[in-house]
Amino acid sequence: MSSCFRIARFLLALVLTGYSAFSADSVYQDGAFAPADWTTIQTAGNGSVATSLVPAGGNPDAYRRVDHQNFSGVLVAFHYRNGATYNPALGAVSTLSFSIDQLAILNHAGIGVGVLPAIQQNGINYLPSLSFLVNSSFNWQTLSMTGLGAADFRTVASASEHPDFSASGAPLLLGFVTANDNGGATLSRAAGFDNWNMVVTPVPESGTLALIGLGLVAVVAFHRRHAGPVR
């Protein structure tokens, strides 16, 4: 193997290592749900929202209980993990992924509490423009969403208002949102939540991608130049 080929392979490996380090996902998760670690903001509803830590019976240990209490119409509450903040200045956001375990505790008409991922930016709360996930069974079930871009998020009031995932965007506080619509009836619903998880995938840096391309071109060119005849 010639020294030129070894150098080309070394440079390609170096660039790929740098790309992997730069483009690493940021993972935020919580399976303990200490009350001091979470903040709940009720943004709609004429009832109230109560949260509590249940020390046993989770998936597998403690879990967070969320009660939507004595409301009619729509109730919406955002739950944020204090300190679970991603700064796009470290790398523009490509997509967000989300998963959480849910257990039904108190349903209405066989339907439990709806849940979706949530982000807050500049004090504005955002949720996906998608149907709420819901586990209405009394057994733990993992609910998830993947590949969510900025255009997939909206505010409660406006489907055209989106967060800024670019490198100049403000920090993103991460969490989840719960909601229900009781129509004209006044009643309560409740659910348990465990193993909250959100993953931020950054946009690859264009310069790094260009270097990878140049490295690949160099290796391919070397092979073509030094390849023997096909037999």
PLY file of the C-alpha trace (Angstrom):
ply
format ascii 1.0
element vertex 231
property float x
property float y
property float z
element edge 230
property int vertex1
property int vertex2
end_header
0.00 0.00 0.00
1.53 3.33 -1.02
2.02 6.23 1.35
-0.43 8.35 -0.72
-3.19 5.82 -0.27
-2.50 5.55 3.46
-2.69 9.33 3.76
-5.98 9.45 1.82
-7.49 6.76 4.05
-6.24 8.52 7.17
-7.74 11.85 6.12
-11.06 10.24 5.29
-11.15 8.48 8.66
-10.31 11.74 10.42
-13.09 13.63 8.65
-15.64 10.88 9.36
-14.66 10.88 13.05
-15.09 14.65 13.22
-18.44 14.42 11.44
-19.67 11.77 13.86
-18.67 13.85 16.86
-20.22 17.03 15.46
-23.50 15.44 14.39
-24.06 13.47 17.60
-27.64 13.53 18.87
-28.47 15.26 22.17
-30.58 12.99 24.37
-32.81 14.19 27.22
-34.61 11.72 29.46
-36.20 11.26 32.86
-37.54 8.12 34.53
-37.49 9.42 38.11
-39.79 12.48 37.81
-38.71 14.29 40.97
-41.35 17.01 41.43
-38.71 19.77 41.64
-37.43 18.79 38.19
-40.68 19.57 36.38
-42.80 22.66 35.75
-46.43 22.44 34.60
-48.17 25.28 32.73
-51.92 25.05 32.10
-52.74 27.04 28.98
-56.41 26.16 28.43
-59.32 24.77 30.40
-61.79 25.80 33.08
-60.72 23.03 35.46
-57.30 22.41 36.97
-54.23 20.24 36.50
-52.60 18.38 39.38
-49.34 16.42 39.21
-47.80 14.05 41.73
-44.99 11.54 42.10
-46.18 7.97 42.61
-43.28 6.06 44.22
-44.13 2.60 42.89
-46.01 0.90 40.07
-44.24 2.71 37.25
-42.30 1.18 34.41
-40.57 -0.01 36.52
-40.42 2.28 39.59
-41.72 5.80 40.32
-43.83 7.66 37.78
-45.54 11.02 37.29
-49.32 11.13 37.68
-51.20 13.86 35.80
-54.82 14.67 36.76
-57.07 16.80 34.56
-59.67 17.78 37.14
-63.31 18.87 36.90
-63.29 20.50 33.48
-65.56 20.83 30.48
-64.44 21.62 26.96
-60.71 21.58 26.22
-57.94 21.41 28.80
-54.25 21.71 27.80
-51.19 21.54 30.05
-47.50 21.76 29.14
-44.99 19.88 31.31
-41.31 20.92 31.02
-38.24 19.17 32.37
-36.24 21.89 34.10
-32.77 22.11 32.58
-33.64 20.02 29.50
-32.61 22.83 27.17
-31.00 22.59 23.75
-29.28 25.65 22.28
-29.46 25.69 18.46
-26.28 27.80 18.45
-24.48 24.50 19.09
-25.97 23.17 15.86
-29.20 23.94 14.01
-31.90 21.36 14.70
-32.78 18.92 11.95
-35.42 16.85 13.77
-36.80 15.94 17.17
-37.85 12.48 18.31
-40.01 11.68 21.33
-41.13 8.73 23.41
-42.92 8.29 26.72
-44.58 5.45 28.60
-48.23 5.97 29.52
-50.70 4.20 31.80
-54.43 4.99 31.94
-55.75 5.73 35.45
-59.09 7.48 34.92
-60.77 7.47 31.50
-63.95 8.96 30.12
-65.94 6.97 27.58
-63.00 4.59 27.37
-60.53 7.30 26.35
-57.55 8.41 28.43
-55.31 11.48 28.48
-53.74 12.63 25.20
-50.01 13.34 25.07
-47.54 14.89 22.59
-43.97 16.23 22.74
-43.67 19.90 23.68
-41.08 22.64 23.29
-40.92 26.18 24.62
-38.94 28.92 22.86
-38.91 32.59 23.90
-41.68 31.78 26.36
-43.96 30.42 23.62
-45.31 26.86 23.89
-45.33 24.61 20.81
-46.80 21.18 20.10
-46.98 19.08 16.92
-49.80 19.63 14.42
-50.68 15.96 14.79
-53.29 13.86 16.55
-52.59 13.31 20.23
-51.13 9.97 21.22
-53.14 8.13 23.88
-52.95 4.86 25.73
-56.39 4.11 27.17
-55.43 0.73 28.63
-54.48 0.15 32.26
-51.14 -1.35 31.28
-47.98 0.55 30.44
-47.44 1.28 26.78
-44.67 3.21 25.00
-45.85 6.01 22.70
-43.47 7.66 20.26
-42.94 10.11 17.39
-39.86 10.58 15.22
-38.53 12.95 12.57
-40.35 16.10 13.73
-39.13 19.29 12.06
-39.88 22.92 12.91
-42.79 23.00 10.43
-44.43 20.13 12.33
-44.85 22.31 15.44
-47.45 25.00 16.10
-48.92 26.98 18.98
-52.29 26.14 20.45
-53.71 29.32 18.91
-52.08 29.25 15.46
-51.12 26.47 13.05
-48.91 28.92 11.13
-46.64 29.86 14.04
-43.53 27.66 14.25
-40.39 27.51 16.39
-37.00 28.55 15.00
-34.72 25.51 14.65
-31.94 27.47 12.89
-28.57 28.22 14.49
-29.82 31.72 15.33
-32.88 30.40 17.17
-33.34 30.82 20.91
-32.81 27.86 23.28
-35.47 25.14 23.29
-36.92 23.86 26.57
-38.20 20.30 26.15
-41.06 18.36 27.70
-44.51 17.02 26.87
-48.07 18.30 26.66
-51.29 16.65 27.87
-54.80 17.49 26.69
-58.43 16.38 26.60
-61.76 17.56 25.26
-64.76 16.68 27.45
-67.29 18.54 25.32
-70.17 19.78 27.47
-69.57 17.31 30.29
-67.72 18.31 33.45
-65.53 15.48 34.69
-61.94 14.37 35.30
-59.32 12.18 33.64
-55.92 10.94 34.82
-52.88 9.09 33.51
-49.42 8.01 34.59
-46.24 8.85 32.66
-42.78 7.32 32.82
-39.52 7.19 30.86
-39.84 10.53 29.08
-37.29 10.79 26.28
-36.51 13.40 23.62
-33.69 13.32 21.07
-32.42 16.37 19.19
-30.71 15.58 15.87
-28.62 18.47 14.52
-28.19 19.50 10.90
-24.83 18.27 9.53
-22.38 21.11 8.90
-22.06 21.75 5.16
-18.29 22.16 5.39
-17.92 18.78 7.06
-20.03 17.12 4.38
-17.86 18.73 1.71
-14.71 17.35 3.33
-16.24 13.87 3.46
-17.04 14.13 -0.24
-13.48 15.20 -1.05
-12.08 12.32 0.98
-14.27 9.82 -0.84
-13.30 11.27 -4.21
-9.61 10.98 -3.32
-9.91 7.32 -2.31
-11.95 6.40 -5.40
-9.52 8.24 -7.68
-6.58 6.43 -6.13
-8.23 3.04 -6.63
-9.00 3.80 -10.26
-5.49 5.02 -10.95
-3.83 1.99 -9.39
-6.34 -0.74 -10.21
-5.01 -3.60 -12.31
-6.76 -5.02 -15.36
-9.97 -6.93 -14.78
-9.42 -10.65 -15.29
0 1
1 2
2 3
3 4
4 5
5 6
6 7
7 8
8 9
9 10
10 11
11 12
12 13
13 14
14 15
15 16
16 17
17 18
18 19
19 20
20 21
21 22
22 23
23 24
24 25
25 26
26 27
27 28
28 29
29 30
30 31
31 32
32 33
33 34
34 35
35 36
36 37
37 38
38 39
39 40
40 41
41 42
42 43
43 44
44 45
45 46
46 47
47 48
48 49
49 50
50 51
51 52
52 53
53 54
54 55
55 56
56 57
57 58
58 59
59 60
60 61
61 62
62 63
63 64
64 65
65 66
66 67
67 68
68 69
69 70
70 71
71 72
72 73
73 74
74 75
75 76
76 77
77 78
78 79
79 80
80 81
81 82
82 83
83 84
84 85
85 86
86 87
87 88
88 89
89 90
90 91
91 92
92 93
93 94
94 95
95 96
96 97
97 98
98 99
99 100
100 101
101 102
102 103
103 104
104 105
105 106
106 107
107 108
108 109
109 110
110 111
111 112
112 113
113 114
114 115
115 116
116 117
117 118
118 119
119 120
120 121
121 122
122 123
123 124
124 125
125 126
126 127
127 128
128 129
129 130
130 131
131 132
132 133
133 134
134 135
135 136
136 137
137 138
138 139
139 140
140 141
141 142
142 143
143 144
144 145
145 146
146 147
147 148
148 149
149 150
150 151
151 152
152 153
153 154
154 155
155 156
156 157
157 158
158 159
159 160
160 161
161 162
162 163
163 164
164 165
165 166
166 167
167 168
168 169
169 170
170 171
171 172
172 173
173 174
174 175
175 176
176 177
177 178
178 179
179 180
180 181
181 182
182 183
183 184
184 185
185 186
186 187
187 188
188 189
189 190
190 191
191 192
192 193
193 194
194 195
195 196
196 197
197 198
198 199
199 200
200 201
201 202
202 203
203 204
204 205
205 206
206 207
207 208
208 209
209 210
210 211
211 212
212 213
213 214
214 215
215 216
216 217
217 218
218 219
219 220
220 221
221 222
222 223
223 224
224 225
225 226
226 227
227 228
228 229
229 230
